[in-house]
Amino acid sequence: REYHDSYNTFTTQLDNMPLKELKKVLTPMVLKSDRDAIRYVTKRIQAEETWKMEANEYEKQRRLQMRSDMERRKAYNDRLTDQSGQLPRPTDATNHTTHVLSPHLQEISVPRAAKTHRLVTNHQDFAGLYHVDHHFALEARLPGAGHKLARDFVERATQSARPGWPPPSPPRTPEPRSARATLNNTRSLNITLGRLPVGKQRLNDVTARNNGSATQLDFATTQNEATAAPPAPDQSRSQLVETLVNDTKQMSLAALLSDSSSKTLRSQKSVLELAPAK
């Protein structure tokens, strides 16, 4: 049993599901309902923030009104004192009370600003929604466009949650645009491939070699998060990295004997008994 109950639910394995299973769970209707839920919560939060802003503005106006009332009462009392023949209240216009405060005390004396989220979806009411907590599942469901769709929709929801009247329009669903298509638009660039600093003899000894510049776009997975690994690619589209034929340079007995960690192989007489290189 997990320490947190949230890890015992079905959604914890959603980011690790293959595309075949995600199509059964994240259907177009489910994703549409998820976006509608974000719009509904965003609308409610926008109304709450608008009322908070109006309440703060009312408190500021009320404070200014109370100060003006006190000034008016002070002037009225001074006029009554003068008409009754009493001595006026001693006042010194040049004497002002000053407070010598350190920079730290001056900083903490300022009223604290209200806490705001950089993204409105960081609010706890959005927890568990697919477009908020499962970007990797959307990326696996819509390869090359799922993560960008969720990120753009969250940013539009943040813009729609700003306080004000009249309220902003609800966030629209962004058009999914694959990151692979964006990279394909750069084919017109003139890219020069330099020669490898390797001799001909060594290149001739290589049994199999993968051209990364030609196959990286087809087999690589785009890393969307800076601190999290991207979802694993489909197994049927994975690239074979092991050589189909044994490499003679790696299978040579001289190369194995030159390794200080393979002392037990010195007694071997036949290279056919050695395991193939990985």
Rosetta blueprint (number, residue, H / E / L):
1 R L
2 E L
3 Y L
4 H L
5 D H
6 S H
7 Y H
8 N H
9 T L
10 F H
11 T H
12 T H
13 Q H
14 L H
15 D H
16 N H
17 M L
18 P L
19 L H
20 K H
21 E H
22 L H
23 K H
24 K H
25 V H
26 L L
27 T L
28 P H
29 M H
30 V H
31 L H
32 K H
33 S H
34 D H
35 R H
36 D H
37 A H
38 I H
39 R H
40 Y H
41 V H
42 T H
43 K H
44 R H
45 I H
46 Q H
47 A H
48 E H
49 E H
50 T H
51 W H
52 K H
53 M H
54 E H
55 A H
56 N H
57 E H
58 Y H
59 E H
60 K H
61 Q H
62 R H
63 R H
64 L H
65 Q H
66 M H
67 R H
68 S H
69 D H
70 M H
71 E H
72 R H
73 R H
74 K H
75 A H
76 Y H
77 N H
78 D H
79 R H
80 L H
81 T H
82 D H
83 Q H
84 S L
85 G L
86 Q L
87 L L
88 P L
89 R L
90 P L
91 T L
92 D L
93 A L
94 T L
95 N L
96 H L
97 T L
98 T L
99 H L
100 V L
101 L L
102 S L
103 P H
104 H H
105 L H
106 Q H
107 E H
108 I H
109 S L
110 V L
111 P L
112 R L
113 A L
114 A L
115 K L
116 T L
117 H L
118 R L
119 L L
120 V H
121 T H
122 N H
123 H L
124 Q H
125 D H
126 F H
127 A L
128 G L
129 L L
130 Y H
131 H H
132 V H
133 D H
134 H L
135 H H
136 F H
137 A H
138 L H
139 E H
140 A H
141 R H
142 L L
143 P L
144 G L
145 A L
146 G H
147 H H
148 K H
149 L H
150 A H
151 R H
152 D H
153 F H
154 V H
155 E H
156 R H
157 A H
158 T H
159 Q H
160 S H
161 A L
162 R L
163 P L
164 G L
165 W L
166 P L
167 P L
168 P L
169 S L
170 P L
171 P L
172 R L
173 T L
174 P L
175 E L
176 P L
177 R L
178 S L
179 A H
180 R H
181 A H
182 T H
183 L H
184 N H
185 N H
186 T H
187 R H
188 S H
189 L L
190 N L
191 I L
192 T L
193 L L
194 G L
195 R L
196 L L
197 P L
198 V L
199 G L
200 K H
201 Q H
202 R H
203 L H
204 N H
205 D H
206 V L
207 T L
208 A L
209 R L
210 N L
211 N L
212 G H
213 S H
214 A H
215 T H
216 Q H
217 L H
218 D H
219 F H
220 A L
221 T L
222 T L
223 Q L
224 N L
225 E L
226 A L
227 T L
228 A L
229 A L
230 P L
231 P L
232 A L
233 P L
234 D L
235 Q H
236 S H
237 R H
238 S L
239 Q L
240 L L
241 V L
242 E L
243 T L
244 L L
245 V L
246 N L
247 D L
248 T H
249 K H
250 Q H
251 M H
252 S L
253 L H
254 A H
255 A H
256 L H
257 L H
258 S L
259 D L
260 S L
261 S L
262 S L
263 K H
264 T H
265 L H
266 R H
267 S H
268 Q L
269 K L
270 S L
271 V H
272 L H
273 E H
274 L L
275 A L
276 P L
277 A L
278 K L
